[in-house]
Amino acid sequence: MTRLPLIIGMGGINASGRTSFHQGFRRIVIDKLNAQARQETFVGLASLMKLVSSQDGSLVDVEGNTVLATEIEAKFGQQILAGTLIRKIEKNHFDPDATHWHQKMNISPTDKHITFELRAKELPQPVPNSWIVTDLGDKRVSVEIPEQLTITHDSYRDNPIKAAGQFPTGFDPADLYSSRNHPRGLQATIFAATDAIHSTGLAWDAILAKISPDEVGTYSASIAGQMHDEGFGGLIKSRLAGSRVSTKQLALGLNTMSTDFINAYVTGNVGTTFTSSGACATFLYNLRAAVHDIEAGRTRVAIVGSSEAAITPEMIEGFGNMSALANEEGLKRLDGTDTADHRRTSRPFGENCGFTMGEGAQFIVLMDDALALEMGAKILGSVADVFINADGYKKSITAPGPGNYITMAKSVALAEQVLGKEALQERSFILAHGSSTPQNRVTESLIYHKVAECFDIKNWPVAAPKAYVGHTLGPASGDQMAMALGIFSDNIMPGITTIDEVATDVHNEHLNIATEHWHCPDMDIAFINSKGFGGNNATATVFSPKVTLTMMAKRYGTEAMETYQQKLVSVEQAQQVYRDNANKGQFDLIYKFGEGLINEADIELTSDSLTFAEFKNSIALPSKNPFDDMV
């Protein structure tokens, strides 16, 4: 019997807001929400953005004035909308109108020598042979140079790329815990993992009490590592910028760190630890490993995700010089205007000129079906499988290839085998990679067209979250997962409102690529698709909570499901407590620095098991020969 991996929690942050309880999804489709959901979304975002805070049970603004929940939209609505989703890069990242760099200058003497004074310790080592150095005393020297001198000097340039999908204005994860100079991506990891765990409504220790400590897993990565000054960014440029490299920059820059931080500071995990990078498909790569471990019984609970905060001048310039990013001139040409619309830089499947960078951290909590039933976990969906295929021989490493045909076809065929033709044809939808490049809109839509044609799908809904949050790199397919779960919950299909119409070269005969949000019927299946640089293709088959519960009822029977529903009541009550607190900006981040350390002297080791004083249950050692037919 194959165990079914269930999604029982989700958390994170991107340009649309907090992931738990669909806040970010609801910001995207804000105009289609009912009054209650709309009010909650505005209140939660106002708290997240520090426009209001909770004091003595009331919401107050920065001046200490009490603000009712019903007044939030009227007072702060436009500010909240403007400070979320893709927008002009804010100066907490860098100034896109005056981006700092070093200008190379070749200086020649106007007379016999270039002459200047400086402190003796500022002389280069070794001193060039042609330099004439005179000691002036008081630790200063005079330098005469009889030839051309090349120097670099602080300068500023008008950056051609000015927009990105940034965390909501005012949100800073560093303010929510003792961040100890962590890179921004790791700060976001702590927030996102905590948000995911709290969203389950289950105490982490209560989960551990039910299972062996090695039946927990953390599966996570970033693509580029941590590129801010506290990580690889500082490591690479510190010496060239005249600074020293710190003892932490190398370690904190590694792309394994999102996994390592969760293990060391959030969950205290001693089970599986796994990191896999697959360009834009990184979230799905790690999801696949977790899904297969749960299906095989090696893992019973998994934290799965990715975190990336790459809105830095260097990363922007790297992608920009590849002509991958939408720039000012390209956007002006598309619109025939003198100014670029920074809210509409990302235009999947429309007339476009490149993708838009974003920052984000997305995590889900997976649990096998038996344990979820036992604990009464709230079910948000389930993951049937994740398929990964490469492109074969390539001329350009960044060009698309045939691997995504394989991943999509396998995912769709699996869904048909499990749920049947009707569910596939009438109640499935696609979360597209939708990067917003001219090449992607053609190649990706052609894949969907051919798969739809093969499986007789007539009007296949396609959504594309990058239109709103940008391309967050590693977590991008996590953004797609969050949108899929939001669609299952609220029955709203996000259109691509950043385009006026679908481009003429898009293969949309079998597709429903809407330019407005629309209310959809209950959906059963989501296909989360990713086409990553280098041939890193992945597609996940995700089932709705309704379908998942039906499958569980067939496996476990009516009586077991009734007992489950009784347990679910207290779990949902705990979820509501966290939901209310989070909407007030009270996140209670889990960051256990130096807490709960395992005393290795107390470990009891036998030939059958390992026992830790800190865990209720022991870890069983292998007791059977898996190759008994061979030895």
C-alpha positions in Angstrom: 0.0 0.0 0.0 1.5 3.3 -1.1 1.2 6.1 1.5 -0.3 9.3 0.2 1.6 12.5 1.0 -0.9 15.0 2.4 -0.3 18.8 2.6 -1.3 19.8 6.1 0.3 23.2 6.3 1.8 26.0 4.2 3.7 29.1 5.0 5.9 31.7 3.5 6.2 35.2 2.2 6.5 36.8 -1.3 5.4 40.1 -2.9 1.7 39.2 -2.4 2.0 38.7 1.4 1.9 35.9 3.9 1.3 32.4 2.5 -0.6 30.8 5.4 -4.4 30.8 5.2 -4.2 32.1 1.6 -3.4 35.7 2.4 -1.0 36.1 -0.5 -3.4 34.4 -2.9 -6.3 36.6 -1.7 -4.2 39.7 -2.3 -3.8 38.7 -5.9 -7.6 38.1 -6.4 -8.6 40.9 -4.0 -11.4 42.2 -6.2 -13.1 38.8 -6.4 -13.3 38.2 -2.6 -16.4 38.4 -0.5 -16.6 41.2 2.1 -15.3 39.1 5.0 -12.3 37.6 3.2 -11.4 41.1 1.7 -11.5 42.7 5.2 -9.3 40.0 6.7 -6.8 40.3 3.8 -6.5 44.0 4.3 -6.2 43.7 8.1 -3.5 41.0 7.8 -1.5 42.9 5.2 -1.7 46.2 7.2 -0.3 44.4 10.2 2.4 42.6 8.1 3.4 46.0 6.6 3.5 47.6 10.1 0.8 50.1 9.2 -1.1 49.0 12.3 -0.2 46.9 15.3 -2.1 45.1 18.1 -2.1 46.8 21.5 -4.3 45.6 24.3 -6.6 43.7 21.9 -7.1 46.7 19.6 -5.5 47.7 16.3 -3.6 51.0 16.4 -1.8 53.0 13.7 1.8 54.3 14.0 0.5 57.4 15.8 -1.3 55.3 18.4 -4.8 55.9 17.2 -7.3 53.0 17.4 -8.4 51.7 14.0 -11.3 49.3 13.5 -10.9 46.3 11.2 -13.7 47.7 9.1 -11.7 51.0 8.6 -8.5 49.5 7.4 -9.3 49.4 3.7 -10.6 53.0 3.7 -7.6 54.3 5.6 -4.7 52.2 4.2 -6.2 50.3 1.2 -4.4 52.2 -1.5 -1.1 52.1 0.4 -1.4 48.3 0.9 -2.2 47.7 -2.8 0.6 49.9 -3.9 3.1 48.3 -1.5 2.5 44.7 -2.6 3.0 42.7 -5.8 5.5 43.8 -8.5 6.5 47.4 -8.2 9.5 49.7 -8.6 12.5 48.5 -6.6 12.5 50.1 -3.2 15.7 51.5 -1.7 16.0 49.0 1.0 17.4 46.8 -1.8 19.2 49.4 -3.9 18.4 52.6 -5.8 17.5 51.6 -9.4 17.9 55.2 -10.5 21.4 55.5 -9.0 22.8 52.0 -8.6 26.2 52.0 -7.0 29.2 50.7 -8.9 32.9 51.3 -9.4 34.0 53.3 -12.4 37.3 52.4 -13.9 39.5 55.5 -14.5 42.8 55.7 -16.4 44.6 58.8 -15.1 47.6 60.3 -16.9 50.0 63.0 -15.5 49.5 66.5 -16.8 53.0 67.4 -15.8 55.8 65.1 -14.9 54.1 63.1 -12.2 50.8 62.2 -10.6 51.2 63.4 -7.0 49.2 62.7 -3.9 49.4 62.0 -0.2 47.9 59.2 1.9 48.4 57.2 5.1 51.4 54.8 4.9 49.2 51.8 5.7 47.1 52.5 2.7 49.9 51.9 0.2 49.5 48.8 -2.0 51.6 45.8 -1.3 54.0 45.5 -2.9 54.6 49.2 -3.9 55.0 49.4 -7.7 58.6 49.9 -8.8 57.8 53.1 -10.6 56.3 54.9 -7.6 58.4 57.4 -5.7 57.4 57.3 -2.0 58.5 60.0 0.4 58.0 59.6 4.2 56.3 62.8 5.5 56.2 61.7 9.1 53.2 61.1 11.3 52.6 57.8 9.4 51.9 59.7 6.2 53.7 59.5 2.8 53.8 61.4 -0.5 53.6 59.4 -3.7 54.8 60.5 -7.2 53.8 58.4 -10.2 55.5 59.2 -13.5 53.1 57.1 -15.6 49.4 56.3 -16.2 47.5 55.1 -13.2 44.3 53.0 -13.3 41.9 53.4 -10.4 38.3 52.6 -9.6 36.0 55.2 -8.1 32.5 55.2 -6.6 30.0 56.0 -9.2 26.2 55.6 -9.9 24.3 54.5 -12.9 20.7 54.6 -14.1 19.7 50.9 -14.0 17.8 49.7 -17.0 15.8 47.3 -14.8 13.7 49.0 -12.2 11.0 46.6 -11.0 10.9 43.5 -8.9 8.5 41.4 -6.8 9.5 42.5 -3.3 8.2 41.6 0.1 5.4 44.0 1.1 6.6 47.4 1.9 7.5 47.7 5.6 7.9 43.9 6.2 11.3 43.0 7.4 11.9 39.4 8.7 15.0 40.6 10.6 12.7 42.5 13.0 10.8 39.4 14.0 13.6 37.5 15.7 17.2 37.8 16.8 18.5 37.6 13.2 22.3 37.9 14.1 23.3 39.3 10.8 21.7 36.5 8.8 21.3 37.0 5.0 17.8 38.1 4.0 17.0 34.8 2.4 17.7 32.9 5.7 15.6 35.5 7.6 12.8 34.7 5.3 13.4 31.0 5.8 12.8 31.3 9.6 9.6 33.3 8.9 8.3 30.9 6.3 9.1 27.6 8.1 7.5 29.0 11.3 4.4 30.2 9.4 4.0 26.7 7.8 4.4 24.8 11.1 2.0 27.1 13.0 -0.5 26.9 10.2 -1.0 23.2 10.8 -2.6 23.8 14.2 -0.5 20.9 15.5 2.2 21.3 18.2 5.5 20.1 16.8 6.3 18.1 19.9 2.9 16.4 19.6 3.9 15.2 16.2 7.3 14.0 17.3 5.6 12.0 20.1 3.8 9.9 17.5 6.8 8.9 15.4 10.4 8.0 15.5 12.8 11.0 15.4 14.3 9.8 12.1 10.9 9.8 10.4 11.0 13.6 10.0 12.7 15.2 7.0 13.6 18.7 5.8 13.9 19.2 2.1 14.9 22.7 0.9 17.4 24.7 -1.2 18.0 28.0 -2.9 19.6 28.4 -6.3 22.2 31.0 -6.0 22.8 30.7 -2.3 22.6 33.8 -0.2 23.8 36.7 -2.3 23.5 39.5 0.2 26.5 41.0 1.9 26.1 38.7 4.9 26.5 35.6 2.6 28.1 35.0 -0.8 27.6 38.6 -2.0 29.9 39.9 0.7 32.3 37.0 0.3 32.8 37.6 -3.4 33.2 41.4 -3.3 34.5 42.4 0.1 38.2 42.5 -0.7 37.7 44.2 -4.0 35.5 46.8 -2.3 38.2 47.4 0.4 36.5 45.4 3.2 37.4 42.2 4.9 35.7 38.8 4.6 33.8 37.8 7.7 34.0 34.4 9.3 30.3 33.8 8.5 29.9 34.8 4.9 31.0 31.5 3.3 28.9 29.3 5.6 25.8 31.4 5.5 26.1 31.7 1.7 25.7 28.0 0.9 22.5 26.9 -0.8 22.0 24.2 1.8 21.5 26.8 4.5 17.7 27.0 4.3 17.6 23.3 5.1 20.2 23.6 7.8 18.6 26.6 9.5 15.3 24.8 9.8 17.0 21.7 11.3 19.2 23.7 13.7 16.9 26.5 14.8 13.2 25.6 14.1 12.5 21.9 14.3 15.6 20.3 15.9 15.4 17.6 13.2 17.7 14.6 13.5 16.0 12.8 10.6 16.5 13.2 6.8 18.1 16.4 5.6 18.1 17.0 1.9 19.0 19.7 -0.5 18.6 19.7 -4.2 18.9 22.6 -6.6 17.2 22.5 -10.0 17.1 26.1 -11.2 13.5 27.3 -11.4 12.3 23.9 -10.4 14.1 23.8 -7.1 11.0 23.7 -4.9 9.6 20.7 -7.0 13.0 18.9 -6.9 12.8 18.9 -3.1 9.1 18.1 -3.1 9.8 15.0 -5.2 12.3 13.7 -2.8 10.0 14.2 0.2 7.0 12.7 -1.7 9.0 9.6 -2.6 10.3 9.2 1.0 6.8 9.4 2.4 5.4 7.0 -0.2 8.2 4.5 0.7 7.6 4.9 4.4 11.1 6.4 5.1 9.6 9.8 6.2 6.3 10.5 7.8 6.5 14.3 8.2 8.4 16.6 5.9 9.1 20.3 5.8 9.5 21.1 2.1 10.4 24.4 0.5 12.8 26.9 -0.9 14.0 30.5 -0.1 15.6 33.1 -2.3 16.2 36.8 -1.8 18.2 37.8 -4.9 17.1 41.4 -5.5 20.7 42.6 -5.5 22.4 44.8 -8.2 24.7 41.9 -9.1 21.9 39.3 -9.6 19.8 41.8 -11.5 22.7 42.7 -13.8 23.5 39.0 -14.3 20.1 38.1 -15.6 19.7 41.5 -17.3 22.9 41.0 -19.4 21.4 37.7 -20.6 18.5 39.8 -22.0 16.3 37.7 -19.6 14.7 40.5 -17.7 12.2 43.1 -18.7 13.9 46.5 -19.0 12.7 50.0 -19.3 13.2 50.4 -23.0 11.6 47.1 -23.8 8.5 47.9 -21.8 8.2 51.4 -23.4 8.4 49.9 -26.9 5.7 47.3 -26.0 3.3 50.0 -24.7 4.3 52.8 -27.1 4.8 55.1 -24.1 7.5 57.4 -22.7 7.3 55.7 -19.3 7.3 52.1 -18.2 4.5 50.6 -16.1 6.4 49.0 -13.2 3.2 47.2 -12.1 3.0 45.4 -15.4 6.6 44.3 -16.1 5.7 40.6 -16.0 3.4 39.5 -18.7 3.1 35.7 -19.1 1.7 34.6 -22.5 1.2 38.2 -23.6 3.4 40.5 -25.6 6.4 40.6 -23.3 10.2 41.3 -23.2 11.5 39.3 -20.2 10.8 38.1 -16.7 10.8 40.1 -13.5 12.9 39.1 -10.5 11.2 38.4 -7.2 12.1 37.4 -3.6 10.2 34.7 -1.7 10.3 31.8 0.7 7.7 29.0 0.5 7.3 25.9 2.7 4.7 23.2 3.0 4.3 20.5 5.7 3.7 17.1 4.3 2.4 14.1 6.4 1.5 10.6 5.4 -2.2 9.7 5.3 -2.2 7.4 8.3 -0.5 9.9 10.6 -2.7 12.7 9.4 -5.8 10.6 10.1 -4.5 9.7 13.6 -3.7 13.4 14.5 -6.8 15.0 12.9 -4.6 17.2 10.6 -6.4 19.7 8.4 -5.9 18.6 4.8 -5.1 21.3 2.2 -4.4 18.8 -0.7 -2.2 15.9 -1.6 0.7 15.3 -3.9 0.4 12.2 -6.1 3.9 12.5 -7.6 6.4 14.9 -9.1 8.1 14.1 -12.4 11.5 15.4 -13.4 13.1 15.1 -16.8 16.1 16.7 -18.6 16.3 18.0 -22.1 18.9 15.9 -23.6 21.6 17.4 -25.9 21.3 21.2 -26.1 23.0 23.9 -28.1 22.2 26.6 -25.5 22.2 25.6 -21.9 19.5 28.2 -21.1 17.2 27.2 -24.0 14.0 25.2 -23.5 13.9 21.6 -24.6 11.8 18.4 -24.7 12.1 17.4 -21.1 9.0 19.3 -20.1 6.9 17.3 -22.6 7.8 14.2 -20.5 7.0 15.7 -17.1 3.7 17.2 -18.2 2.5 14.0 -20.1 3.4 11.8 -17.1 1.7 14.1 -14.6 -1.5 14.3 -16.7 -1.5 10.5 -17.4 -1.1 9.8 -13.7 -4.1 12.0 -12.8 -6.2 10.3 -15.4 -5.3 6.9 -14.0 -6.1 7.9 -10.4 -9.2 10.1 -10.9 -10.4 9.3 -14.4 -11.0 11.2 -17.7 -13.9 13.4 -16.5 -12.0 14.9 -13.5 -9.0 15.5 -15.8 -11.0 17.1 -18.6 -13.5 19.1 -16.6 -11.8 19.8 -13.2 -8.1 20.3 -13.7 -6.0 23.4 -14.3 -2.4 24.4 -14.8 -0.1 26.6 -12.7 2.2 27.6 -15.6 5.9 28.4 -15.3 4.9 31.5 -17.2 8.2 33.3 -17.0 7.2 36.2 -19.2 9.8 35.8 -22.0 8.9 35.7 -25.7 10.5 32.3 -26.1 8.7 30.7 -23.1 5.2 31.9 -24.1 5.6 29.9 -27.3 7.4 26.8 -26.1 5.4 26.3 -22.9 2.0 26.9 -24.5 2.9 24.4 -27.3 3.5 21.7 -24.7 0.1 22.4 -23.1 -1.6 22.4 -26.5 -0.2 19.1 -27.5 -0.9 17.4 -24.1 -4.5 18.8 -24.1 -5.0 17.6 -27.7 -3.7 14.1 -26.7 -6.0 13.8 -23.6 -8.9 15.6 -25.2 -9.0 18.6 -22.9 -11.0 21.4 -24.4 -10.7 24.6 -22.3 -7.8 24.0 -19.9 -7.5 26.9 -17.3 -4.0 28.3 -17.1 -2.8 30.6 -14.2 0.6 32.2 -13.9 1.6 33.7 -10.5 4.8 35.3 -11.8 2.5 38.0 -13.3 2.1 39.2 -9.7 5.0 38.2 -7.6 7.8 37.9 -10.2 10.2 35.0 -10.6 11.5 34.1 -7.2 13.9 31.6 -8.6 14.2 28.6 -6.2 10.8 29.1 -4.6 9.0 29.9 -7.9 7.1 26.5 -8.0 6.3 27.1 -4.3 4.5 30.3 -5.4 2.6 28.1 -7.8 1.8 25.6 -5.1 0.4 28.4 -2.9 -1.8 29.6 -5.7 -3.0 26.1 -6.5 -4.1 25.6 -2.8 -5.8 29.0 -2.9 -7.8 28.1 -6.0 -8.9 24.8 -4.3 -10.0 26.8 -1.2 -11.7 29.9 -2.7 -12.8 28.7 -6.2 -11.3 31.8 -7.9 -9.1 31.3 -10.9 -6.6 34.1 -11.2 -6.4 35.6 -14.7 -3.3 37.3 -16.1 -4.4 40.9 -15.6 -1.0 42.3 -16.6 -1.7 41.5 -20.2 -4.3 43.0 -22.5 -4.6 39.9 -24.6 -2.9 36.6 -25.3 0.0 37.0 -27.8 -0.8 35.8 -31.3 2.1 33.2 -31.3 0.7 31.5 -28.2 -0.8 28.1 -28.8 -4.0 28.5 -26.9 -6.6 26.6 -29.0 -7.2 24.2 -26.1 -6.3 26.6 -23.3 -8.2 29.1 -21.2 -5.7 31.9 -20.5 -8.0 34.5 -19.1 -7.0 38.2 -18.6 -9.4 38.6 -15.7 -10.0 36.6 -12.5 -13.0 34.4 -12.6 -15.0 32.2 -10.2 -14.5 28.6 -11.1 -16.3 25.4 -10.0 -14.7 22.9 -7.6 -11.4 21.8 -9.0 -9.9 18.4 -8.4 -6.4 18.5 -9.9 -3.6 21.1 -10.2 -0.6 20.6 -12.4 2.4 22.7 -11.2 4.8 23.1 -14.0 8.4 24.4 -14.1 10.8 24.9 -16.9 14.2 25.7 -15.4 17.5 26.9 -16.9 19.8 24.1 -17.9 17.0 21.6 -18.7 15.6 21.3 -15.1 12.0 20.5 -15.9 9.5 19.3 -13.3 5.7 18.9 -13.0 3.7 18.0 -9.9 0.3 16.3 -9.8 -1.6 17.8 -6.9 -5.1 16.7 -5.7 -7.7 19.0 -4.0 -8.6 18.5 -0.3 -12.1 17.3 -1.4 -10.6 14.6 -3.6 -8.0 13.7 -1.0 -10.7 13.2 1.7 -12.7 11.0 -0.7 -9.6 8.8 -1.3 -8.9 8.5 2.4 -12.5 7.5 3.1 -12.2 4.7 0.6 -9.0 3.5 2.2 -9.9 3.8 5.9 -13.7 3.6 6.0 -16.6 5.7 7.4 -15.9 5.0 11.1 -12.2 6.1 10.9 -13.2 9.2 9.0 -15.8 10.2 11.6 -13.2 9.8 14.4 -10.9 12.0 12.2 -13.5 14.7 11.9 -13.9 14.8 15.7 -10.1 15.3 16.1 -10.1 17.9 13.4 -12.3 20.3 15.5 -9.5 21.0 18.0 -6.9 21.3 15.2 -9.0 23.9 13.4 -9.5 25.8 16.7 -5.7 26.0 17.1 -5.3 27.1 13.5 -7.8 29.9 14.1 -5.8 31.1 17.1 -2.6 31.4 14.9 -4.6 32.9 12.0 -6.0 35.6 14.3 -2.6 36.3 15.8 -0.9 36.4 12.4 -3.4 38.9 11.1 -2.4 41.1 14.0 1.3 40.8 13.1 2.0 38.4 16.0 3.9 35.5 14.4 5.9 34.1 17.3 8.8 33.0 15.1 10.5 29.8 16.1 14.2 30.4 16.5 15.9 28.2 19.1 19.5 29.4 19.1 21.4 27.2 21.4 18.2 25.7 22.9 17.3 22.0 23.3 20.8 20.8 22.5 21.1 17.0 22.5 23.5 15.7 25.2 25.5 13.1 23.3 26.7 11.5 26.6 23.1 10.4 27.2 22.6 8.6 23.9 21.9 4.9 24.5 23.1 2.7 21.7 22.2 -1.0 21.3 22.5 -3.3 18.3 18.8 -2.7 17.7 18.2 1.0 18.4 19.3 4.5 19.4 17.6 6.2 22.3 17.8 10.0 23.0 16.7 11.5 26.3 15.3 14.4 24.3 12.9 12.3 22.2 10.0 10.1 23.4 10.6 7.3 20.8 13.8 5.5 19.8 15.3 5.1 16.4 15.3 1.5 15.1 18.4 0.2 13.3 18.1 -2.0 10.2 17.2 -5.5 11.3 16.6 -7.2 8.0 18.9 -8.1 5.0 17.3 -6.4 2.0 19.5 -8.5 -0.3 18.8 -11.9 1.2 18.3 -13.4 -2.2 21.8 -12.3 -3.2 24.0 -13.2 -0.2 
